[in-house]
Structure formats: structure tokens, C-alpha cells
Amino acid sequence: MTDSDKILIYGYGNPGRQDDGLGAAFIQKVDDFIIQNTLHHIVTDCNYQLNIEDADTVSKATAVVFVDASQEENIEHFSLSEVDASDARVEFSMHAVSPSFVIDLCRKIYGVTPIAWLIHIKGYEWDFKEEMSEKAKENLEMAFDFFKPFLLTKQPLTLINALTTEN
Amino acid sequence: MSKKITIEPVTRVEGHGKVTILMDEQGNIQQSRLHIVEFRGFERFVQGRPYWEAPVLVQRLCGICPVSHHLAAAKALDVIVGAGTGEGLTRTGEKMRRLMHYGQFFQSHALHFFHLSAPDFLFGVDGDPAIRNIIGIALTNPALAVQGVMMRKFGQEIIRATAGKKIHGTGAIPGGINKSLSIEERDEFLKGADPLNADKMVSWAEEALDFFKKYYFANKDFIDNFAFFPSNHLSIVRKDGALDLYNGVLRAVDADGKKILNDVDCQEYANYIEEEVRSWSYMKFPYLKEYGKEKGWYRVGPLARLNTIDFIPTPLAQAEFEKYKALTNGKPNNHCLHMHYARLIETLHAAEMIRELLNDPEIMGDDLVTKGQKIKEGVGVIEAPRGTLFHHYRINDNDQIEMANLIVSTTNNNEPMNRSVNFVAKKIMTGKEIITEPMMNAVEVAIRAYDPCLSCATHALGKMPLEITLLDHNEQVIDRKRSH
């Protein structure tokens, strides 16, 4: 990794739907951490959902970490997994697309394939409120504590590979 | 034996929905219904909240078209704070809102064309579903895919600059806006490196329209006859009859072009429009009161707008509008798939409007808010990308919202979407025993033409796979197909 390499942390979800805002809340924590620690190699982005234009956004990064809320039963607090572009498929909800879809589209259009991971943070409540559930907040803290070394290290790709294996 | 086919839910359509197609014993289609299966009653959630929060609160409704809700709510609150009904804002206030709105239109229409509808045209309705998407376009026509991606991105950046941020934008406030465009922001959009500048977007919008027209003239029979049926059409229009997506009066025409709602004040919408509840769907069925449930239903959206207006106030889109109108000899266009044609003319218009607004110095002005005498009730009506969107609020003495009524675009299109499904089902499923993927997609093509956002209509959250169930007259399952 060189000094010019950028790592993009991209959170998505609707903060107006309680725990669906976990991705945005994670990005807020990352933004604060970047300022506190004067980090230049990390950039962030955030939106309601991923969409096709994000293929352009991720094409400018060496590595991407997507952050999303999850309803998955088999996730206890959070999970970290590598995004496989070959998993891209047409999904039901086509006003939004998945991380693998974004990476695959980036590969097909721009000929580059940033290494990508997905942090899924377990959520529980999805109503029309800003406030996240207490359990979701705890999961957010756990996920961020787990992820902090990644933000600080000079060798983030090596570290995140290690974290993925560990997780 | 009669059969019932259920498609649940619909792919490439946002939210939860399913389609049920009922056959009689001879295999004829008896009835088709698009069911909406989830409802969360958003109007309840805003009751008791301070009115000035509404433009931000309503963005909880939907992450697909939050700008439309943001602006419709702000327009209703303009009335409440005494800033008038769309014409009372400062010039900078109105122009900034328009720029935000046209940015939303541009990116939304681009997404629909490149991501949702173009794959059907490039690969065929019965094409391989594995490549019938924008990734398939990227493989076969990468330049077209890049256009789709960058047109979306340009529109999103306009929204970010005018609304303040991508999520929960705060640009529109009761009586105006909270920021104008800086010179740097304006110059970036006007003179930015290719392709992210206004001139390129106008040129790409023309190319997208040319792409569709080539397909149309090569496949005229299919496009003209797919889900063709007469209907009424409703939208707002500018007082002089021009296309105006942000502000105007309510106009409806019948299938022959006769005005059946003659440029009425949007504040009076409730005197003219009523909503019917049907037991099998949570989505209501709006209709024009004067014509009743059977004859008063209407379409909204691009097709309807180009049927109600007299002209388009930008030159390139107007030239295309004239060619488009000539196809139906100046009469209303009732061809369902011409919705795509109309949508691309509007995309070109939005690009022209963005360029025009960026070249207007008032977009950088500092007179942002209008104040006036507060009243208790206001209606905001806007043309969202998918069609006419109504927001109606009443407040109490404590400035809290005590009543909210929203009629979203997809709800306005409920009846025509059902009729489109029925039309297609009769054509392709009559007498069939097996549900094939092309059959499923053909039904979805009919729905998708309206670009429905069921997330808006039902306030649903989440995803479901596609399922089709074939039932006999006793509603016993004969066949079931499921896909993602």
C-alpha cells in the first residue's frame, strides 16, 4: 500500500428507521476518529442505499469497507466478510443494489476491482424513529472497537485480512 | 378447473407486493390484482411533531425518493407559514428548490432507464435473466453503462449540493431554503471535467432518448401493443399549460384529451380527489370524485404529464415532445410502454433545466426565506418522478401536526398498474399451465413501466424473493415458482 492509496468506508441505510441507521452511525464514528487521529488514508461516504453510481465511487479506492445493518438471525453482534464480486445477482429490490453488485459493476465498467469487505451490524428495531435500540447501540460499539486497529494501522489490508480470518 | 397465479413479490420494484392472476375453468384470465401486503401508517407518526420538522421527518418514508417528499412537505408548510402556494418564495429560494428537484428527476429517471428498463430492451423481455440487468449492459455496451452510472452520480451531486447532504437533507425549510449555491459549486457543475458537467448531461440525455427511439421504431408493434388501454391522466401543469414538475395547478384529461379537471388550485385537491379502500390491498385507489370509482381513476407519471401539458418550456425537450405527440396525432398517448419514451423526454428536460438554473445568478443569491401570516392548514403538491405527490398537513395552536394526509405517486397509479397486469396476463397466460420466467418478467415489465416505489406506498422495509403460485379454483397450489 502506498501513501496515495485510499480506503473507503461506506455506510448505508436510513437513520430515520431506527437500527437501519447503523451504517450511518458507524460512519459518524469513523469521521470523528479520522479527525481525532489525523488520518489521511481513510475516506468515508454514506447514503440511504447503494446504487449504480457507487461503482464510480469505489473505483477510486484501493479497498472498500461497506457497513450495513443486518436482520440476519445468525449474526450475534456483527460480522465481517469479504465481498465477492462474483456473487453479484439481480435482486428483488432493484432501486438499490448490493456491495457485490457495486464491485462487479465497477469491475465490468472500469476494469478495476477494489478489495472489499462488508461489516454487518445486527439490528432489531425498524420503525419510524431516529433512535436506535439499545442492543443495536451496543453492537455498534463492539463493531467499532473491533475495527479501530484497522483505521490506525499502516498496513490496513494485511490487518483486515487477519480480522476476517479471525472473525 | 379455474386457477390462480400469484407472483410474489415483484422483482425490480421497491417494497413488498405480489400479483395474483385468477383463471376460470377454461383457462381464461378472470381477474388480476397487484396486492400490497404491508402498511405502516406513516401519517400517524408525524402527528404531534412540530410542523417545521416535517420536511426532514418525511424522508423516513423512503430512501428511494426522499427529495420528492422533502419538497412536497416543504411546499405544504410554505402555505402554513404564509409564504404562499409556490409563488411566494424568494427567487433564490424557488430556484434552489427547483434545482434540487430537477437533480432528483434526472438521477431517478436515469436509474429507471439504464438499470430497470433498458435491460429489457437490449436483451428482450424473454432474455436471459442472468444478464438482463446493468451488469449485462456493462458487458455488451460499456459506454451505455458508464452513461447510466455517471448520470446518476451527477444528479446525486446536485442533490447533495442543494439539500446539504445525501441523507436527511435539510435544504428546504418552511418558507424557503437554508442555503444557496456557492460560485465554486455552480462552476463545478457547469464547467467540471467531463463527464460530470451540465453540457455533457444534456448530450447524454439526448443519446439515451435516441437509443430508445431506435429500439422503438424497430419494435413498434411490441411497444405500441404491450398493455395498451385508455385512461384518464392527471398532473400539475404550469398555469400557461407548460410542463412544470415543481409547481402548478391540477389538470386531468380523459383518454381523448378532454379536460375533466380544469386547472384547479392544488389547495382544493380534496374537493376533487377521493381514495377508495379495497379489502385485498393496503394501497388505496384514488379517483376523481365527479366521475366516480369506475370512470374517475387516472394515471400519473411521465405518460400522464405529457398528456396533460400543452408544451415543454425547454427547446430540446419541446422538439422531442412534438415528435412524440405526432405519434398519436396530438391525442393523449395511452400506450403503457410509451412511458419510457415520455420519461426520457423528461430526463432531457430536467438536464436542460439544471443547465438553465446553474446559469442563473439568482441561484447564488442570499435572500433565502419568505415570512408571512401563519395559518393552520396547507397542501403541497409536486410532480415526483413517478407522478403526482400530495402532502397535506393541519397544525394545532401548539404548532404540532394534528393531521397529515399523503397520496404518493405509486398510490395514484394503483388502478392503472392493476389494469396493466390484467392486460398482459390475458395476453400471455391464457390457457397456460406452466409459469415461465419470461411470463413472470412480462408481468413485471408492465408494472415496472410505472416505476412504482412500493416502499413509498406502503412504507415497507426489507426485501423478499420473487414467488409465483398457481392455484386452482379451490385455491389449491398447482405450481409455484420462486426467484430472487
Chai-1 contact restraints between the chains, C-beta under 6 A:
chainA,res_idxA,chainB,res_idxB,connection_type,confidence,min_distance_angstrom,max_distance_angstrom,comment,restraint_id
A,N14,B,G63,contact,1.0,0.0,6.0,A-B,restraint_1
A,G16,B,R60,contact,1.0,0.0,6.0,A-B,restraint_2
A,R17,B,L461,contact,1.0,0.0,6.0,A-B,restraint_3
A,N47,B,K166,contact,1.0,0.0,6.0,A-B,restraint_4
A,Y48,B,G63,contact,1.0,0.0,6.0,A-B,restraint_5
A,Y48,B,I167,contact,1.0,0.0,6.0,A-B,restraint_6
A,Q49,B,G63,contact,1.0,0.0,6.0,A-B,restraint_7
A,I52,B,H115,contact,1.0,0.0,6.0,A-B,restraint_8
A,I52,B,I134,contact,1.0,0.0,6.0,A-B,restraint_9
A,I52,B,V149,contact,1.0,0.0,6.0,A-B,restraint_10
A,I52,B,R152,contact,1.0,0.0,6.0,A-B,restraint_11
A,E53,B,V149,contact,1.0,0.0,6.0,A-B,restraint_12
A,E53,B,R152,contact,1.0,0.0,6.0,A-B,restraint_13
A,E53,B,K153,contact,1.0,0.0,6.0,A-B,restraint_14
A,E53,B,Q156,contact,1.0,0.0,6.0,A-B,restraint_15
A,A55,B,V149,contact,1.0,0.0,6.0,A-B,restraint_16
A,D56,B,V149,contact,1.0,0.0,6.0,A-B,restraint_17
A,D56,B,K153,contact,1.0,0.0,6.0,A-B,restraint_18
A,V90,B,N133,contact,1.0,0.0,6.0,A-B,restraint_19
A,E91,B,H484,contact,1.0,0.0,6.0,A-B,restraint_20
A,F92,B,T11,contact,1.0,0.0,6.0,A-B,restraint_21
A,F92,B,K463,contact,1.0,0.0,6.0,A-B,restraint_22
A,F92,B,M464,contact,1.0,0.0,6.0,A-B,restraint_23
A,S93,B,E14,contact,1.0,0.0,6.0,A-B,restraint_24
A,S93,B,K463,contact,1.0,0.0,6.0,A-B,restraint_25
A,M94,B,R12,contact,1.0,0.0,6.0,A-B,restraint_26
A,H95,B,E14,contact,1.0,0.0,6.0,A-B,restraint_27
A,H95,B,I64,contact,1.0,0.0,6.0,A-B,restraint_28
A,D104,B,I135,contact,1.0,0.0,6.0,A-B,restraint_29
A,L105,B,I135,contact,1.0,0.0,6.0,A-B,restraint_30
A,K108,B,I135,contact,1.0,0.0,6.0,A-B,restraint_31
A,K108,B,A138,contact,1.0,0.0,6.0,A-B,restraint_32
A,K108,B,L139,contact,1.0,0.0,6.0,A-B,restraint_33
A,I109,B,A138,contact,1.0,0.0,6.0,A-B,restraint_34
A,I109,B,P142,contact,1.0,0.0,6.0,A-B,restraint_35
A,I109,B,A145,contact,1.0,0.0,6.0,A-B,restraint_36
A,I109,B,V146,contact,1.0,0.0,6.0,A-B,restraint_37
A,W126,B,L461,contact,1.0,0.0,6.0,A-B,restraint_38
A,F128,B,F45,contact,1.0,0.0,6.0,A-B,restraint_39
A,F128,B,R60,contact,1.0,0.0,6.0,A-B,restraint_40
